[in-house]
Amino acid sequence: MNRLSILNTDLKSLGLKATPQRLAILEFLHGNTSHPTAEAVYQALKPRYPSLSLATVYNTLEALQKAGKVVEITINPLRRHFDPDTGFHHHFFCRSCQGITDLEGDPAFLPRAEIPAGFKLEEVIIHYYGLCPGCQKKL
């Protein structure tokens, strides 16, 4: 099955019509490690897809998130970022350039907390904040 067929199937399984704009959003996200915002996806695709709206980007990202195809990263309090890598890993946020970098992690080394009886743990999020090597060189 070719890449376009896979993307079509992904959208149809989400109950979304496979429009050229939605296919472009999925293609843009595939293997993307930049943790783009909806606005960044929109800006990257708008030149090739003039009829693309920011609402389409947001709606598509929301549907992908609900389906577990992307993860919303709340590491930056000013923007919503999206990560197509849904596997276990942490993130490092540079306070200067605001870049986000994936950090590999071992779930066995997560801090352990006492979860009170009756609570159901669904997610653990660990974010690291500091300066990336490029920004440190500028100091």
LODO-897084 format. One record per atom (N, C-alpha, C): residue number from 1; residue in three letters; chain; atom name; x, y, z. Coordinates in steps of 0.001 Angstrom, whole numbers. Layout:
// residues N
{NUM; 'Ala'; 'A'; 'CA'; {X; Y; Z}}
...
This chain:
// residues 139
{1; 'Met'; 'A'; 'N'; {853; -1175; 0}}
{1; 'Met'; 'A'; 'CA'; {0; 0; 0}}
{1; 'Met'; 'A'; 'C'; {900; 1240; 0}}
{2; 'Asn'; 'A'; 'N'; {635; 2173; -906}}
{2; 'Asn'; 'A'; 'CA'; {1480; 3374; -969}}
{2; 'Asn'; 'A'; 'C'; {1103; 4371; 122}}
{3; 'Arg'; 'A'; 'N'; {1957; 5353; 301}}
{3; 'Arg'; 'A'; 'CA'; {1810; 6338; 1384}}
{3; 'Arg'; 'A'; 'C'; {476; 7090; 1305}}
{4; 'Leu'; 'A'; 'N'; {59; 7470; 95}}
{4; 'Leu'; 'A'; 'CA'; {-1195; 8201; -75}}
{4; 'Leu'; 'A'; 'C'; {-2391; 7345; 352}}
{5; 'Ser'; 'A'; 'N'; {-2353; 6068; 28}}
{5; 'Ser'; 'A'; 'CA'; {-3436; 5164; 429}}
{5; 'Ser'; 'A'; 'C'; {-3515; 5034; 1939}}
{6; 'Ile'; 'A'; 'N'; {-2355; 4974; 2585}}
{6; 'Ile'; 'A'; 'CA'; {-2319; 4867; 4047}}
{6; 'Ile'; 'A'; 'C'; {-2917; 6122; 4676}}
{7; 'Leu'; 'A'; 'N'; {-2537; 7291; 4143}}
{7; 'Leu'; 'A'; 'CA'; {-3073; 8545; 4673}}
{7; 'Leu'; 'A'; 'C'; {-4584; 8629; 4472}}
{8; 'Asn'; 'A'; 'N'; {-5050; 8204; 3295}}
{8; 'Asn'; 'A'; 'CA'; {-6493; 8178; 3018}}
{8; 'Asn'; 'A'; 'C'; {-7212; 7306; 4037}}
{9; 'Thr'; 'A'; 'N'; {-6653; 6122; 4287}}
{9; 'Thr'; 'A'; 'CA'; {-7249; 5187; 5244}}
{9; 'Thr'; 'A'; 'C'; {-7268; 5786; 6641}}
{10; 'Asp'; 'A'; 'N'; {-6179; 6451; 7030}}
{10; 'Asp'; 'A'; 'CA'; {-6120; 7097; 8348}}
{10; 'Asp'; 'A'; 'C'; {-7247; 8111; 8507}}
{11; 'Leu'; 'A'; 'N'; {-7423; 8965; 7513}}
{11; 'Leu'; 'A'; 'CA'; {-8468; 9991; 7607}}
{11; 'Leu'; 'A'; 'C'; {-9861; 9371; 7635}}
{12; 'Lys'; 'A'; 'N'; {-10098; 8385; 6792}}
{12; 'Lys'; 'A'; 'CA'; {-11423; 7751; 6753}}
{12; 'Lys'; 'A'; 'C'; {-11729; 7051; 8063}}
{13; 'Ser'; 'A'; 'N'; {-10713; 6449; 8688}}
{13; 'Ser'; 'A'; 'CA'; {-10932; 5775; 9973}}
{13; 'Ser'; 'A'; 'C'; {-11290; 6778; 11068}}
{14; 'Leu'; 'A'; 'N'; {-10933; 8032; 10884}}
{14; 'Leu'; 'A'; 'CA'; {-11268; 9095; 11837}}
{14; 'Leu'; 'A'; 'C'; {-12614; 9736; 11518}}
{15; 'Gly'; 'A'; 'N'; {-13230; 9297; 10435}}
{15; 'Gly'; 'A'; 'CA'; {-14505; 9876; 10031}}
{15; 'Gly'; 'A'; 'C'; {-14339; 11195; 9304}}
{16; 'Leu'; 'A'; 'N'; {-13146; 11435; 8754}}
{16; 'Leu'; 'A'; 'CA'; {-12882; 12669; 8020}}
{16; 'Leu'; 'A'; 'C'; {-12764; 12391; 6535}}
{17; 'Lys'; 'A'; 'N'; {-13289; 13302; 5751}}
{17; 'Lys'; 'A'; 'CA'; {-13146; 13202; 4309}}
{17; 'Lys'; 'A'; 'C'; {-11686; 13457; 3943}}
{18; 'Ala'; 'A'; 'N'; {-11153; 12659; 3048}}
{18; 'Ala'; 'A'; 'CA'; {-9742; 12777; 2658}}
{18; 'Ala'; 'A'; 'C'; {-9578; 13884; 1626}}
{19; 'Thr'; 'A'; 'N'; {-9547; 15124; 2090}}
{19; 'Thr'; 'A'; 'CA'; {-9344; 16265; 1199}}
{19; 'Thr'; 'A'; 'C'; {-7844; 16450; 965}}
{20; 'Pro'; 'A'; 'N'; {-7466; 17130; -102}}
{20; 'Pro'; 'A'; 'CA'; {-6042; 17394; -335}}
{20; 'Pro'; 'A'; 'C'; {-5385; 18121; 840}}
{21; 'Gln'; 'A'; 'N'; {-6125; 19044; 1469}}
{21; 'Gln'; 'A'; 'CA'; {-5570; 19799; 2597}}
{21; 'Gln'; 'A'; 'C'; {-5302; 18881; 3794}}
{22; 'Arg'; 'A'; 'N'; {-6236; 18014; 4113}}
{22; 'Arg'; 'A'; 'CA'; {-6044; 17100; 5244}}
{22; 'Arg'; 'A'; 'C'; {-4932; 16105; 4958}}
{23; 'Leu'; 'A'; 'N'; {-4858; 15629; 3728}}
{23; 'Leu'; 'A'; 'CA'; {-3767; 14723; 3359}}
{23; 'Leu'; 'A'; 'C'; {-2423; 15429; 3497}}
{24; 'Ala'; 'A'; 'N'; {-2385; 16702; 3126}}
{24; 'Ala'; 'A'; 'CA'; {-1143; 17480; 3246}}
{24; 'Ala'; 'A'; 'C'; {-749; 17648; 4710}}
{25; 'Ile'; 'A'; 'N'; {-1727; 17845; 5587}}
{25; 'Ile'; 'A'; 'CA'; {-1445; 17978; 7020}}
{25; 'Ile'; 'A'; 'C'; {-832; 16688; 7552}}
{26; 'Leu'; 'A'; 'N'; {-1429; 15553; 7203}}
{26; 'Leu'; 'A'; 'CA'; {-883; 14262; 7646}}
{26; 'Leu'; 'A'; 'C'; {519; 14042; 7107}}
{27; 'Glu'; 'A'; 'N'; {716; 14363; 5851}}
{27; 'Glu'; 'A'; 'CA'; {2039; 14194; 5233}}
{27; 'Glu'; 'A'; 'C'; {3072; 15094; 5918}}
{28; 'Phe'; 'A'; 'N'; {2678; 16320; 6225}}
{28; 'Phe'; 'A'; 'CA'; {3574; 17257; 6897}}
{28; 'Phe'; 'A'; 'C'; {3986; 16733; 8271}}
{29; 'Leu'; 'A'; 'N'; {3051; 16126; 8978}}
{29; 'Leu'; 'A'; 'CA'; {3330; 15622; 10322}}
{29; 'Leu'; 'A'; 'C'; {4168; 14346; 10326}}
{30; 'His'; 'A'; 'N'; {4052; 13553; 9272}}
{30; 'His'; 'A'; 'CA'; {4737; 12265; 9238}}
{30; 'His'; 'A'; 'C'; {6253; 12438; 9392}}
{31; 'Gly'; 'A'; 'N'; {6786; 11900; 10481}}
{31; 'Gly'; 'A'; 'CA'; {8225; 11982; 10729}}
{31; 'Gly'; 'A'; 'C'; {8720; 13351; 11153}}
{32; 'Asn'; 'A'; 'N'; {7816; 14295; 11371}}
{32; 'Asn'; 'A'; 'CA'; {8190; 15656; 11743}}
{32; 'Asn'; 'A'; 'C'; {8604; 15685; 13210}}
{33; 'Thr'; 'A'; 'N'; {9811; 16160; 13473}}
{33; 'Thr'; 'A'; 'CA'; {10306; 16223; 14854}}
{33; 'Thr'; 'A'; 'C'; {10371; 17654; 15388}}
{34; 'Ser'; 'A'; 'N'; {9763; 18593; 14663}}
{34; 'Ser'; 'A'; 'CA'; {9829; 19997; 15084}}
{34; 'Ser'; 'A'; 'C'; {8742; 20374; 16087}}
{35; 'His'; 'A'; 'N'; {7809; 19457; 16373}}
{35; 'His'; 'A'; 'CA'; {6720; 19727; 17307}}
{35; 'His'; 'A'; 'C'; {5963; 20992; 16904}}
{36; 'Pro'; 'A'; 'N'; {5410; 21002; 15690}}
{36; 'Pro'; 'A'; 'CA'; {4814; 22238; 15180}}
{36; 'Pro'; 'A'; 'C'; {3538; 22640; 15908}}
{37; 'Thr'; 'A'; 'N'; {3266; 23918; 15867}}
{37; 'Thr'; 'A'; 'CA'; {1978; 24444; 16310}}
{37; 'Thr'; 'A'; 'C'; {1030; 24355; 15119}}
{38; 'Ala'; 'A'; 'N'; {-260; 24548; 15382}}
{38; 'Ala'; 'A'; 'CA'; {-1226; 24567; 14284}}
{38; 'Ala'; 'A'; 'C'; {-884; 25700; 13318}}
{39; 'Glu'; 'A'; 'N'; {-448; 26821; 13866}}
{39; 'Glu'; 'A'; 'CA'; {-94; 27968; 13036}}
{39; 'Glu'; 'A'; 'C'; {1106; 27647; 12138}}
{40; 'Ala'; 'A'; 'N'; {2074; 26900; 12656}}
{40; 'Ala'; 'A'; 'CA'; {3243; 26525; 11856}}
{40; 'Ala'; 'A'; 'C'; {2848; 25578; 10726}}
{41; 'Val'; 'A'; 'N'; {1955; 24640; 11011}}
{41; 'Val'; 'A'; 'CA'; {1454; 23729; 9965}}
{41; 'Val'; 'A'; 'C'; {754; 24552; 8893}}
{42; 'Tyr'; 'A'; 'N'; {-100; 25469; 9330}}
{42; 'Tyr'; 'A'; 'CA'; {-842; 26327; 8405}}
{42; 'Tyr'; 'A'; 'C'; {107; 27146; 7528}}
{43; 'Gln'; 'A'; 'N'; {1099; 27805; 8139}}
{43; 'Gln'; 'A'; 'CA'; {2045; 28636; 7384}}
{43; 'Gln'; 'A'; 'C'; {2861; 27808; 6387}}
{44; 'Ala'; 'A'; 'N'; {3213; 26592; 6765}}
{44; 'Ala'; 'A'; 'CA'; {4011; 25738; 5880}}
{44; 'Ala'; 'A'; 'C'; {3208; 25261; 4672}}
{45; 'Leu'; 'A'; 'N'; {1924; 25026; 4854}}
{45; 'Leu'; 'A'; 'CA'; {1115; 24439; 3787}}
{45; 'Leu'; 'A'; 'C'; {309; 25447; 2977}}
{46; 'Lys'; 'A'; 'N'; {78; 26616; 3526}}
{46; 'Lys'; 'A'; 'CA'; {-759; 27629; 2854}}
{46; 'Lys'; 'A'; 'C'; {-272; 27989; 1447}}
{47; 'Pro'; 'A'; 'N'; {1034; 28133; 1200}}
{47; 'Pro'; 'A'; 'CA'; {1466; 28466; -166}}
{47; 'Pro'; 'A'; 'C'; {1056; 27420; -1211}}
{48; 'Arg'; 'A'; 'N'; {1069; 26160; -839}}
{48; 'Arg'; 'A'; 'CA'; {686; 25096; -1790}}
{48; 'Arg'; 'A'; 'C'; {-815; 24865; -1822}}
{49; 'Tyr'; 'A'; 'N'; {-1493; 25240; -738}}
{49; 'Tyr'; 'A'; 'CA'; {-2933; 25004; -620}}
{49; 'Tyr'; 'A'; 'C'; {-3620; 26313; -223}}
{50; 'Pro'; 'A'; 'N'; {-3824; 27218; -1170}}
{50; 'Pro'; 'A'; 'CA'; {-4384; 28539; -856}}
{50; 'Pro'; 'A'; 'C'; {-5757; 28488; -185}}
{51; 'Ser'; 'A'; 'N'; {-6519; 27419; -412}}
{51; 'Ser'; 'A'; 'CA'; {-7845; 27336; 204}}
{51; 'Ser'; 'A'; 'C'; {-7797; 26764; 1623}}
{52; 'Leu'; 'A'; 'N'; {-6620; 26402; 2093}}
{52; 'Leu'; 'A'; 'CA'; {-6474; 25858; 3440}}
{52; 'Leu'; 'A'; 'C'; {-6817; 26929; 4472}}
{53; 'Ser'; 'A'; 'N'; {-7610; 26536; 5460}}
{53; 'Ser'; 'A'; 'CA'; {-7937; 27474; 6543}}
{53; 'Ser'; 'A'; 'C'; {-7285; 27004; 7835}}
{54; 'Leu'; 'A'; 'N'; {-7053; 27944; 8735}}
{54; 'Leu'; 'A'; 'CA'; {-6499; 27611; 10035}}
{54; 'Leu'; 'A'; 'C'; {-7474; 26706; 10797}}
{55; 'Ala'; 'A'; 'N'; {-8763; 26919; 10585}}
{55; 'Ala'; 'A'; 'CA'; {-9778; 26076; 11235}}
{55; 'Ala'; 'A'; 'C'; {-9642; 24618; 10792}}
{56; 'Thr'; 'A'; 'N'; {-9353; 24391; 9513}}
{56; 'Thr'; 'A'; 'CA'; {-9155; 23023; 9016}}
{56; 'Thr'; 'A'; 'C'; {-7954; 22383; 9697}}
{57; 'Val'; 'A'; 'N'; {-6888; 23157; 9861}}
{57; 'Val'; 'A'; 'CA'; {-5688; 22632; 10523}}
{57; 'Val'; 'A'; 'C'; {-6026; 22269; 11960}}
{58; 'Tyr'; 'A'; 'N'; {-6664; 23181; 12688}}
{58; 'Tyr'; 'A'; 'CA'; {-7026; 22910; 14082}}
{58; 'Tyr'; 'A'; 'C'; {-7954; 21699; 14193}}
{59; 'Asn'; 'A'; 'N'; {-8980; 21653; 13357}}
{59; 'Asn'; 'A'; 'CA'; {-9937; 20547; 13418}}
{59; 'Asn'; 'A'; 'C'; {-9277; 19211; 13101}}
{60; 'Thr'; 'A'; 'N'; {-8382; 19212; 12124}}
{60; 'Thr'; 'A'; 'CA'; {-7680; 17983; 11768}}
{60; 'Thr'; 'A'; 'C'; {-6759; 17540; 12895}}
{61; 'Leu'; 'A'; 'N'; {-6027; 18483; 13487}}
{61; 'Leu'; 'A'; 'CA'; {-5144; 18150; 14609}}
{61; 'Leu'; 'A'; 'C'; {-5940; 17642; 15809}}
{62; 'Glu'; 'A'; 'N'; {-7086; 18237; 16074}}
{62; 'Glu'; 'A'; 'CA'; {-7942; 17779; 17177}}
{62; 'Glu'; 'A'; 'C'; {-8399; 16346; 16935}}
{63; 'Ala'; 'A'; 'N'; {-8826; 16050; 15702}}
{63; 'Ala'; 'A'; 'CA'; {-9276; 14694; 15379}}
{63; 'Ala'; 'A'; 'C'; {-8127; 13695; 15488}}
{64; 'Leu'; 'A'; 'N'; {-6942; 14085; 15026}}
{64; 'Leu'; 'A'; 'CA'; {-5771; 13215; 15129}}
{64; 'Leu'; 'A'; 'C'; {-5393; 12981; 16592}}
{65; 'Gln'; 'A'; 'N'; {-5523; 14011; 17398}}
{65; 'Gln'; 'A'; 'CA'; {-5213; 13880; 18820}}
{65; 'Gln'; 'A'; 'C'; {-6193; 12923; 19493}}
{66; 'Lys'; 'A'; 'N'; {-7487; 13100; 19238}}
{66; 'Lys'; 'A'; 'CA'; {-8502; 12228; 19845}}
{66; 'Lys'; 'A'; 'C'; {-8299; 10773; 19440}}
{67; 'Ala'; 'A'; 'N'; {-7785; 10564; 18230}}
{67; 'Ala'; 'A'; 'CA'; {-7560; 9205; 17725}}
{67; 'Ala'; 'A'; 'C'; {-6215; 8634; 18168}}
{68; 'Gly'; 'A'; 'N'; {-5421; 9440; 18883}}
{68; 'Gly'; 'A'; 'CA'; {-4128; 8960; 19355}}
{68; 'Gly'; 'A'; 'C'; {-3041; 8965; 18301}}
{69; 'Lys'; 'A'; 'N'; {-3239; 9708; 17216}}
{69; 'Lys'; 'A'; 'CA'; {-2244; 9780; 16130}}
{69; 'Lys'; 'A'; 'C'; {-1210; 10871; 16372}}
{70; 'Val'; 'A'; 'N'; {-1551; 11880; 17157}}
{70; 'Val'; 'A'; 'CA'; {-619; 12928; 17575}}
{70; 'Val'; 'A'; 'C'; {-857; 13204; 19052}}
{71; 'Val'; 'A'; 'N'; {142; 13775; 19678}}
{71; 'Val'; 'A'; 'CA'; {51; 14149; 21087}}
{71; 'Val'; 'A'; 'C'; {192; 15660; 21180}}
{72; 'Glu'; 'A'; 'N'; {-688; 16282; 21942}}
{72; 'Glu'; 'A'; 'CA'; {-543; 17708; 22194}}
{72; 'Glu'; 'A'; 'C'; {459; 17887; 23320}}
{73; 'Ile'; 'A'; 'N'; {1442; 18748; 23087}}
{73; 'Ile'; 'A'; 'CA'; {2468; 19007; 24079}}
{73; 'Ile'; 'A'; 'C'; {2183; 20368; 24700}}
{74; 'Thr'; 'A'; 'N'; {2074; 20392; 25997}}
{74; 'Thr'; 'A'; 'CA'; {1761; 21633; 26711}}
{74; 'Thr'; 'A'; 'C'; {2995; 22204; 27401}}
{75; 'Ile'; 'A'; 'N'; {4151; 21959; 26826}}
{75; 'Ile'; 'A'; 'CA'; {5421; 22398; 27417}}
{75; 'Ile'; 'A'; 'C'; {5594; 23916; 27338}}
{76; 'Asn'; 'A'; 'N'; {5017; 24530; 26324}}
{76; 'Asn'; 'A'; 'CA'; {5102; 25980; 26134}}
{76; 'Asn'; 'A'; 'C'; {3760; 26578; 26545}}
{77; 'Pro'; 'A'; 'N'; {3723; 27369; 27596}}
{77; 'Pro'; 'A'; 'CA'; {2436; 27891; 28076}}
{77; 'Pro'; 'A'; 'C'; {1749; 28846; 27094}}
{78; 'Leu'; 'A'; 'N'; {2477; 29310; 26089}}
{78; 'Leu'; 'A'; 'CA'; {1899; 30273; 25147}}
{78; 'Leu'; 'A'; 'C'; {1364; 29638; 23866}}
{79; 'Arg'; 'A'; 'N'; {1731; 28375; 23604}}
{79; 'Arg'; 'A'; 'CA'; {1334; 27747; 22343}}
{79; 'Arg'; 'A'; 'C'; {1054; 26262; 22541}}
{80; 'Arg'; 'A'; 'N'; {171; 25749; 21696}}
{80; 'Arg'; 'A'; 'CA'; {-103; 24319; 21669}}
{80; 'Arg'; 'A'; 'C'; {773; 23707; 20574}}
{81; 'His'; 'A'; 'N'; {1601; 22755; 20951}}
{81; 'His'; 'A'; 'CA'; {2458; 22051; 19996}}
{81; 'His'; 'A'; 'C'; {1935; 20634; 19820}}
{82; 'Phe'; 'A'; 'N'; {2226; 20048; 18653}}
{82; 'Phe'; 'A'; 'CA'; {1749; 18705; 18356}}
{82; 'Phe'; 'A'; 'C'; {2918; 17822; 17949}}
{83; 'Asp'; 'A'; 'N'; {2907; 16591; 18442}}
{83; 'Asp'; 'A'; 'CA'; {3982; 15642; 18206}}
{83; 'Asp'; 'A'; 'C'; {3402; 14375; 17594}}
{84; 'Pro'; 'A'; 'N'; {3819; 14034; 16372}}
{84; 'Pro'; 'A'; 'CA'; {3324; 12795; 15767}}
{84; 'Pro'; 'A'; 'C'; {3974; 11537; 16348}}
{85; 'Asp'; 'A'; 'N'; {5005; 11702; 17159}}
{85; 'Asp'; 'A'; 'CA'; {5647; 10560; 17817}}
{85; 'Asp'; 'A'; 'C'; {4899; 10300; 19123}}
{86; 'Thr'; 'A'; 'N'; {4052; 9286; 19117}}
{86; 'Thr'; 'A'; 'CA'; {3234; 8988; 20286}}
{86; 'Thr'; 'A'; 'C'; {3895; 7969; 21213}}
{87; 'Gly'; 'A'; 'N'; {5116; 7545; 20881}}
{87; 'Gly'; 'A'; 'CA'; {5842; 6625; 21746}}
{87; 'Gly'; 'A'; 'C'; {6364; 7341; 22982}}
{88; 'Phe'; 'A'; 'N'; {6810; 6552; 23957}}
{88; 'Phe'; 'A'; 'CA'; {7271; 7121; 25218}}
{88; 'Phe'; 'A'; 'C'; {8557; 7907; 25017}}
{89; 'His'; 'A'; 'N'; {8534; 9165; 25375}}
{89; 'His'; 'A'; 'CA'; {9726; 10012; 25408}}
{89; 'His'; 'A'; 'C'; {9386; 11301; 26147}}
{90; 'His'; 'A'; 'N'; {10422; 12016; 26531}}
{90; 'His'; 'A'; 'CA'; {10269; 13295; 27222}}
{90; 'His'; 'A'; 'C'; {10599; 14420; 26242}}
{91; 'His'; 'A'; 'N'; {10431; 15654; 26703}}
{91; 'His'; 'A'; 'CA'; {10741; 16820; 25884}}
{91; 'His'; 'A'; 'C'; {11573; 17822; 26666}}
{92; 'Phe'; 'A'; 'N'; {12468; 18496; 25941}}
{92; 'Phe'; 'A'; 'CA'; {13285; 19581; 26497}}
{92; 'Phe'; 'A'; 'C'; {12868; 20863; 25790}}
{93; 'Phe'; 'A'; 'N'; {12541; 21893; 26567}}
{93; 'Phe'; 'A'; 'CA'; {12113; 23178; 26020}}
{93; 'Phe'; 'A'; 'C'; {13191; 24213; 26300}}
{94; 'Cys'; 'A'; 'N'; {13717; 24823; 25240}}
{94; 'Cys'; 'A'; 'CA'; {14707; 25881; 25408}}
{94; 'Cys'; 'A'; 'C'; {13968; 27180; 25696}}
{95; 'Arg'; 'A'; 'N'; {14260; 27754; 26837}}
{95; 'Arg'; 'A'; 'CA'; {13584; 28999; 27255}}
{95; 'Arg'; 'A'; 'C'; {13978; 30194; 26383}}
{96; 'Ser'; 'A'; 'N'; {15079; 30092; 25665}}
{96; 'Ser'; 'A'; 'CA'; {15529; 31204; 24844}}
{96; 'Ser'; 'A'; 'C'; {14923; 31141; 23435}}
{97; 'Cys'; 'A'; 'N'; {15244; 30090; 22678}}
{97; 'Cys'; 'A'; 'CA'; {14751; 29999; 21293}}
{97; 'Cys'; 'A'; 'C'; {13385; 29326; 21199}}
{98; 'Gln'; 'A'; 'N'; {12919; 28749; 22295}}
{98; 'Gln'; 'A'; 'CA'; {11638; 28069; 22397}}
{98; 'Gln'; 'A'; 'C'; {11552; 26811; 21538}}
{99; 'Gly'; 'A'; 'N'; {12718; 26248; 21205}}
{99; 'Gly'; 'A'; 'CA'; {12745; 24986; 20482}}
{99; 'Gly'; 'A'; 'C'; {12411; 23826; 21416}}
{100; 'Ile'; 'A'; 'N'; {11838; 22784; 20857}}
{100; 'Ile'; 'A'; 'CA'; {11486; 21590; 21617}}
{100; 'Ile'; 'A'; 'C'; {12271; 20422; 21039}}
{101; 'Thr'; 'A'; 'N'; {12952; 19680; 21900}}
{101; 'Thr'; 'A'; 'CA'; {13772; 18543; 21487}}
{101; 'Thr'; 'A'; 'C'; {13268; 17294; 22181}}
{102; 'Asp'; 'A'; 'N'; {13181; 16197; 21431}}
{102; 'Asp'; 'A'; 'CA'; {12813; 14909; 22009}}
{102; 'Asp'; 'A'; 'C'; {13953; 14378; 22853}}
{103; 'Leu'; 'A'; 'N'; {13625; 13810; 23998}}
{103; 'Leu'; 'A'; 'CA'; {14594; 13142; 24863}}
{103; 'Leu'; 'A'; 'C'; {14113; 11710; 25061}}
{104; 'Glu'; 'A'; 'N'; {14973; 10775; 24770}}
{104; 'Glu'; 'A'; 'CA'; {14619; 9380; 25004}}
{104; 'Glu'; 'A'; 'C'; {14614; 9141; 26499}}
{105; 'Gly'; 'A'; 'N'; {13705; 8346; 26947}}
{105; 'Gly'; 'A'; 'CA'; {13612; 8067; 28370}}
{105; 'Gly'; 'A'; 'C'; {13203; 6631; 28607}}
{106; 'Asp'; 'A'; 'N'; {13516; 6151; 29762}}
{106; 'Asp'; 'A'; 'CA'; {13142; 4810; 30164}}
{106; 'Asp'; 'A'; 'C'; {12022; 4924; 31178}}
{107; 'Pro'; 'A'; 'N'; {10836; 4382; 30871}}
{107; 'Pro'; 'A'; 'CA'; {9723; 4516; 31806}}
{107; 'Pro'; 'A'; 'C'; {10019; 3904; 33176}}
{108; 'Ala'; 'A'; 'N'; {10996; 3016; 33254}}
{108; 'Ala'; 'A'; 'CA'; {11347; 2410; 34545}}
{108; 'Ala'; 'A'; 'C'; {11985; 3426; 35485}}
{109; 'Phe'; 'A'; 'N'; {12495; 4531; 34940}}
{109; 'Phe'; 'A'; 'CA'; {13169; 5523; 35769}}
{109; 'Phe'; 'A'; 'C'; {12290; 6731; 36083}}
{110; 'Leu'; 'A'; 'N'; {11003; 6611; 35845}}
{110; 'Leu'; 'A'; 'CA'; {10096; 7699; 36189}}
{110; 'Leu'; 'A'; 'C'; {10017; 7848; 37708}}
{111; 'Pro'; 'A'; 'N'; {9892; 9074; 38182}}
{111; 'Pro'; 'A'; 'CA'; {9691; 9255; 39623}}
{111; 'Pro'; 'A'; 'C'; {8406; 8540; 40039}}
{112; 'Arg'; 'A'; 'N'; {8467; 7871; 41138}}
{112; 'Arg'; 'A'; 'CA'; {7303; 7141; 41621}}
{112; 'Arg'; 'A'; 'C'; {6544; 7994; 42627}}
{113; 'Ala'; 'A'; 'N'; {5257; 8049; 42461}}
{113; 'Ala'; 'A'; 'CA'; {4403; 8782; 43382}}
{113; 'Ala'; 'A'; 'C'; {3401; 7792; 43973}}
{114; 'Glu'; 'A'; 'N'; {3009; 8046; 45163}}
{114; 'Glu'; 'A'; 'CA'; {1977; 7223; 45787}}
{114; 'Glu'; 'A'; 'C'; {629; 7684; 45231}}
{115; 'Ile'; 'A'; 'N'; {6; 6824; 44486}}
{115; 'Ile'; 'A'; 'CA'; {-1310; 7130; 43928}}
{115; 'Ile'; 'A'; 'C'; {-2338; 6630; 44945}}
{116; 'Pro'; 'A'; 'N'; {-3129; 7516; 45492}}
{116; 'Pro'; 'A'; 'CA'; {-4110; 7086; 46502}}
{116; 'Pro'; 'A'; 'C'; {-5102; 6065; 45938}}
{117; 'Ala'; 'A'; 'N'; {-5588; 5227; 46801}}
{117; 'Ala'; 'A'; 'CA'; {-6571; 4217; 46410}}
{117; 'Ala'; 'A'; 'C'; {-7757; 4904; 45744}}
{118; 'Gly'; 'A'; 'N'; {-8249; 4295; 44701}}
{118; 'Gly'; 'A'; 'CA'; {-9405; 4823; 43994}}
{118; 'Gly'; 'A'; 'C'; {-9055; 5723; 42818}}
{119; 'Phe'; 'A'; 'N'; {-7790; 6175; 42739}}
{119; 'Phe'; 'A'; 'CA'; {-7358; 7010; 41623}}
{119; 'Phe'; 'A'; 'C'; {-6849; 6111; 40510}}
{120; 'Lys'; 'A'; 'N'; {-7091; 6510; 39271}}
{120; 'Lys'; 'A'; 'CA'; {-6604; 5765; 38111}}
{120; 'Lys'; 'A'; 'C'; {-5613; 6657; 37357}}
{121; 'Leu'; 'A'; 'N'; {-4347; 6279; 37345}}
{121; 'Leu'; 'A'; 'CA'; {-3317; 7030; 36632}}
{121; 'Leu'; 'A'; 'C'; {-3453; 6777; 35137}}
{122; 'Glu'; 'A'; 'N'; {-3536; 7837; 34343}}
{122; 'Glu'; 'A'; 'CA'; {-3682; 7705; 32901}}
{122; 'Glu'; 'A'; 'C'; {-2490; 8240; 32128}}
{123; 'Glu'; 'A'; 'N'; {-1746; 9149; 32733}}
{123; 'Glu'; 'A'; 'CA'; {-670; 9768; 31979}}
{123; 'Glu'; 'A'; 'C'; {350; 10384; 32933}}
{124; 'Val'; 'A'; 'N'; {1616; 10314; 32538}}
{124; 'Val'; 'A'; 'CA'; {2688; 10984; 33265}}
{124; 'Val'; 'A'; 'C'; {3421; 11851; 32251}}
{125; 'Ile'; 'A'; 'N'; {3576; 13117; 32567}}
{125; 'Ile'; 'A'; 'CA'; {4251; 14037; 31661}}
{125; 'Ile'; 'A'; 'C'; {5432; 14656; 32395}}
{126; 'Ile'; 'A'; 'N'; {6603; 14531; 31805}}
{126; 'Ile'; 'A'; 'CA'; {7797; 15149; 32372}}
{126; 'Ile'; 'A'; 'C'; {8382; 16073; 31318}}
{127; 'His'; 'A'; 'N'; {8547; 17334; 31672}}
{127; 'His'; 'A'; 'CA'; {9153; 18309; 30779}}
{127; 'His'; 'A'; 'C'; {10434; 18823; 31408}}
{128; 'Tyr'; 'A'; 'N'; {11418; 19058; 30566}}
{128; 'Tyr'; 'A'; 'CA'; {12676; 19637; 31003}}
{128; 'Tyr'; 'A'; 'C'; {12792; 21026; 30393}}
{129; 'Tyr'; 'A'; 'N'; {13272; 21978; 31175}}
{129; 'Tyr'; 'A'; 'CA'; {13409; 23361; 30729}}
{129; 'Tyr'; 'A'; 'C'; {14846; 23820; 30932}}
{130; 'Gly'; 'A'; 'N'; {15335; 24613; 30016}}
{130; 'Gly'; 'A'; 'CA'; {16684; 25136; 30136}}
{130; 'Gly'; 'A'; 'C'; {17101; 25822; 28862}}
{131; 'Leu'; 'A'; 'N'; {18389; 25738; 28528}}
{131; 'Leu'; 'A'; 'CA'; {18928; 26349; 27318}}
{131; 'Leu'; 'A'; 'C'; {19555; 25285; 26439}}
{132; 'Cys'; 'A'; 'N'; {19259; 25346; 25149}}
{132; 'Cys'; 'A'; 'CA'; {19843; 24406; 24197}}
{132; 'Cys'; 'A'; 'C'; {21302; 24798; 23945}}
{133; 'Pro'; 'A'; 'N'; {22118; 23918; 23342}}
{133; 'Pro'; 'A'; 'CA'; {23517; 24248; 23094}}
{133; 'Pro'; 'A'; 'C'; {23712; 25518; 22269}}
{134; 'Gly'; 'A'; 'N'; {22886; 25721; 21242}}
{134; 'Gly'; 'A'; 'CA'; {23003; 26923; 20407}}
{134; 'Gly'; 'A'; 'C'; {22797; 28207; 21191}}
{135; 'Cys'; 'A'; 'N'; {21805; 28203; 22067}}
{135; 'Cys'; 'A'; 'CA'; {21521; 29399; 22867}}
{135; 'Cys'; 'A'; 'C'; {22586; 29605; 23941}}
{136; 'Gln'; 'A'; 'N'; {23155; 28532; 24455}}
{136; 'Gln'; 'A'; 'CA'; {24222; 28679; 25441}}
{136; 'Gln'; 'A'; 'C'; {25458; 29344; 24826}}
{137; 'Lys'; 'A'; 'N'; {25712; 29034; 23554}}
{137; 'Lys'; 'A'; 'CA'; {26885; 29631; 22871}}
{137; 'Lys'; 'A'; 'C'; {26712; 31134; 22689}}
{138; 'Lys'; 'A'; 'N'; {25481; 31597; 22623}}
{138; 'Lys'; 'A'; 'CA'; {25208; 33017; 22419}}
{138; 'Lys'; 'A'; 'C'; {25415; 33846; 23691}}
{139; 'Leu'; 'A'; 'N'; {25500; 33176; 24831}}
{139; 'Leu'; 'A'; 'CA'; {25656; 33901; 26098}}
{139; 'Leu'; 'A'; 'C'; {27022; 34503; 26247}}
